């Protein structure tokens, strides 16, 4: 199936010429290793399978174990970089429960040591090579995030609730993207990406003001879960047989959801402005009751700007 080209400056589907179009999605940090580097890391241990075939049983087992260990280390590294990118992109986040990058470092050192050890010789040289490999891996890729972000102080409980809701919301958005990607429909992918951008804007708003979670919780749980289920069912239907009406209905649903999420975000921002106005009014009334009225005389208050 032909696939339409799209980029930053390409016209968006449904946009009129000269219109500003939707707000761009906030940039996300790279979530995984670059494809070429990942493929090279996966390919590096494969020669051990060839060298294992001409060795006695112990050497065969060591080479195969080294190959499997190194391959699993690359997988853990890729997942660890993905978790780290998600941690960096959020204002409130828990540190990864499983230190995948640290485990990848340890497994890389173990895999190199197994590959370098020759049965019948002292394992010291192989252990040294493993330590060197682990150190180089640590320098190249670093360690996992070791602390929670935005979960300290008196609001730790509320921030923890926000972190859990955000994790569920991000997973729902990732599932939506993964569901429609195999269809190869560029317009639908773009519409899902635009909706995800609107949803992530609401997510960032709640992260900056955790007290707004109650007002946005339905959007980040019920509505996102429904949108994910709709995307998965749409993808299943389109895989079996192309249905033009279902495609039209799904795109219309995404338009409606994007508009609702944008309006909810705007309402939360306006609510924050209203709260500020109330606080300013209360403080001014209190100052007035205590006789601390602002001095409007320019002669005694030189810092106050004079009206012409």
PEQUI-V152820 format. One record per residue. N is the residue number from 0. PHI is phi as a letter, one per 30 degrees, with the letter a starting at -180 (none if undefined). OMEGA is omega in whole degrees, -180 to 180 (NA if undefined). D_LAST is the distance of its C-alpha to the last C-alpha in Angstrom with 2 decimals. Layout:
N&PHI&OMEGA&D_LAST, N&PHI&OMEGA&D_LAST
This chain:
0&none&-180&69.94, 1&d&-177&67.41, 2&b&-177&64.16, 3&d&178&60.90, 4&d&177&58.92, 5&b&179&55.41, 6&a&-176&52.76, 7&d&-175&49.06, 8&c&178&48.39, 9&d&177&51.12, 10&d&-179&50.23, 11&d&179&50.39, 12&d&178&52.81, 13&i&-179&51.31, 14&d&178&48.07, 15&d&179&47.13, 16&e&178&46.50, 17&i&180&42.86, 18&d&-177&41.95, 19&d&180&40.25, 20&i&-177&43.08, 21&d&177&43.19, 22&d&-179&41.36, 23&d&178&43.58, 24&d&177&45.57, 25&e&-178&44.39, 26&d&179&46.77, 27&c&178&49.65, 28&d&179&51.41, 29&e&-172&54.97, 30&c&-176&57.24, 31&b&174&60.60, 32&d&171&62.42, 33&e&-172&62.29, 34&e&-178&65.26, 35&d&-179&67.13, 36&d&179&66.82, 37&d&179&67.86, 38&d&178&70.86, 39&d&179&71.92, 40&d&177&71.76, 41&d&-177&73.83, 42&d&-175&76.31, 43&e&-178&76.80, 44&d&-173&79.18, 45&d&177&81.26, 46&e&178&83.77, 47&d&177&84.94, 48&d&180&86.58, 49&d&-179&88.69, 50&d&-178&89.65, 51&d&-173&90.62, 52&d&-177&93.34, 53&c&-176&95.68, 54&c&174&95.55, 55&d&-173&97.62, 56&e&-179&96.41, 57&d&178&94.38, 58&d&176&92.62, 59&e&-179&92.06, 60&d&-179&90.44, 61&d&-179&88.24, 62&d&179&86.91, 63&d&177&86.25, 64&d&179&84.54, 65&d&179&82.39, 66&d&179&81.42, 67&d&179&80.48, 68&d&-179&78.52, 69&d&177&76.49, 70&d&178&75.78, 71&d&177&74.60, 72&d&178&72.39, 73&d&178&70.62, 74&d&179&70.09, 75&d&178&68.60, 76&d&180&66.35, 77&d&178&65.01, 78&d&178&64.35, 79&d&176&62.77, 80&d&177&60.32, 81&d&179&59.45, 82&d&180&58.79, 83&d&179&56.71, 84&d&177&54.55, 85&d&178&53.93, 86&d&-179&53.06, 87&d&-175&50.52, 88&d&-174&48.90, 89&c&176&48.15, 90&d&178&45.67, 91&c&-176&48.26, 92&a&172&51.87, 93&c&176&55.15, 94&d&-179&57.17, 95&e&-179&60.15, 96&d&179&63.03, 97&c&-180&65.55, 98&d&-173&64.86, 99&d&-179&66.08, 100&d&178&65.14, 101&d&177&66.90, 102&d&178&69.96, 103&d&177&69.88, 104&d&-180&69.90, 105&d&-179&72.87, 106&d&176&74.76, 107&d&177&74.21, 108&d&179&75.76, 109&d&-180&78.62, 110&d&178&79.26, 111&d&179&79.45, 112&d&178&81.75, 113&d&-180&84.05, 114&d&-177&84.15, 115&d&-176&84.93, 116&d&176&87.62, 117&c&-179&91.15, 118&e&-179&93.66, 119&j&178&96.08, 120&c&180&93.71, 121&d&-177&91.50, 122&d&-176&88.16, 123&d&-179&86.24, 124&d&179&85.31, 125&d&179&84.18, 126&d&179&82.06, 127&d&178&80.40, 128&d&178&79.57, 129&d&178&78.13, 130&d&178&75.88, 131&d&179&74.68, 132&d&179&73.93, 133&d&179&72.03, 134&d&178&69.97, 135&d&177&69.12, 136&d&180&68.17, 137&d&179&65.89, 138&d&-176&64.18, 139&d&-171&63.80, 140&c&176&62.45, 141&i&-178&61.22, 142&c&178&61.50, 143&d&172&60.29, 144&e&-173&57.05, 145&c&-178&58.11, 146&b&172&55.34, 147&d&-179&53.55, 148&c&178&49.94, 149&i&-177&47.39, 150&b&-180&50.19, 151&c&176&49.60, 152&j&-176&48.10, 153&d&-177&47.89, 154&c&-176&47.26, 155&d&-179&50.42, 156&d&180&52.18, 157&d&178&49.40, 158&d&177&48.98, 159&d&176&52.75, 160&d&179&52.68, 161&d&-179&50.03, 162&d&179&52.16, 163&d&179&55.22, 164&d&180&53.46, 165&d&178&51.94, 166&e&179&55.41, 167&d&-180&56.89, 168&d&179&54.12, 169&d&178&54.48, 170&d&179&58.24, 171&d&179&57.94, 172&d&178&55.75, 173&d&179&58.23, 174&d&177&61.10, 175&d&-180&59.45, 176&d&-180&59.04, 177&d&-178&62.60, 178&d&-175&63.98, 179&d&-176&62.71, 180&d&-179&63.10, 181&d&-178&66.91, 182&d&-179&66.48, 183&i&180&65.10, 184&c&-174&62.66, 185&d&-178&59.57, 186&d&179&57.43, 187&d&177&58.31, 188&d&179&57.67, 189&d&180&54.24, 190&d&176&53.41, 191&d&179&54.59, 192&d&178&52.49, 193&d&177&49.36, 194&d&178&50.08, 195&d&177&50.70, 196&d&178&47.30, 197&d&179&45.62, 198&d&-180&47.77, 199&d&174&46.99, 200&d&175&43.24, 201&d&178&43.84, 202&d&180&46.07, 203&d&178&43.44, 204&d&179&40.91, 205&d&177&43.45, 206&d&179&44.26, 207&d&180&40.65, 208&b&-176&40.48, 209&e&179&44.09, 210&d&178&43.15, 211&d&-176&42.78, 212&d&-178&46.49, 213&e&-178&47.57, 214&d&-176&45.37, 215&c&-173&46.58, 216&d&-179&50.12, 217&d&-180&51.75, 218&d&-174&50.24, 219&d&179&51.36, 220&c&-174&54.85, 221&d&-175&56.15, 222&d&179&54.41, 223&d&177&54.94, 224&d&177&58.55, 225&d&178&59.10, 226&d&178&57.55, 227&d&179&59.83, 228&d&178&62.88, 229&d&179&62.04, 230&d&-179&61.70, 231&d&178&65.03, 232&d&177&66.84, 233&d&180&65.41, 234&d&178&66.58, 235&d&180&70.03, 236&d&-178&70.31, 237&d&177&69.25, 238&d&-179&71.69, 239&d&-180&74.56, 240&a&-180&73.68, 241&d&-178&70.66, 242&b&-176&69.06, 243&d&-179&66.41, 244&d&178&65.35, 245&d&178&64.93, 246&d&179&62.76, 247&d&-180&60.54, 248&d&-178&60.26, 249&d&178&59.48, 250&d&177&56.70, 251&d&177&55.23, 252&d&179&55.42, 253&d&176&53.51, 254&d&180&50.79, 255&d&-179&50.49, 256&d&179&50.47, 257&d&179&47.83, 258&d&180&45.54, 259&d&-180&46.20, 260&d&178&45.56, 261&d&179&42.29, 262&d&178&41.10, 263&d&177&42.23, 264&d&179&40.33, 265&d&179&37.12, 266&d&178&37.74, 267&d&179&38.20, 268&d&178&34.97, 269&d&177&33.07, 270&d&176&34.96, 271&d&177&33.70, 272&d&178&30.09, 273&d&178&30.95, 274&d&178&32.58, 275&d&179&29.51, 276&d&179&27.35, 277&d&-180&30.09, 278&d&179&30.25, 279&d&-180&26.52, 280&d&179&26.79, 281&d&-180&29.92, 282&d&178&28.53, 283&d&178&25.46, 284&d&180&27.90, 285&d&177&30.17, 286&d&180&27.53, 287&d&180&26.56, 288&d&180&30.27, 289&d&178&30.78, 290&i&179&27.99, 291&c&-180&25.91, 292&d&178&22.63, 293&d&-180&19.49, 294&d&-178&17.77, 295&c&-179&14.24, 296&d&-178&14.02, 297&d&-178&12.03, 298&d&180&14.75, 299&c&179&17.51, 300&b&-176&16.06, 301&d&-179&14.68, 302&d&-179&15.18, 303&d&180&12.67, 304&d&-180&9.48, 305&d&178&6.38, 306&d&-180&3.82, 307&d&NA&0.00
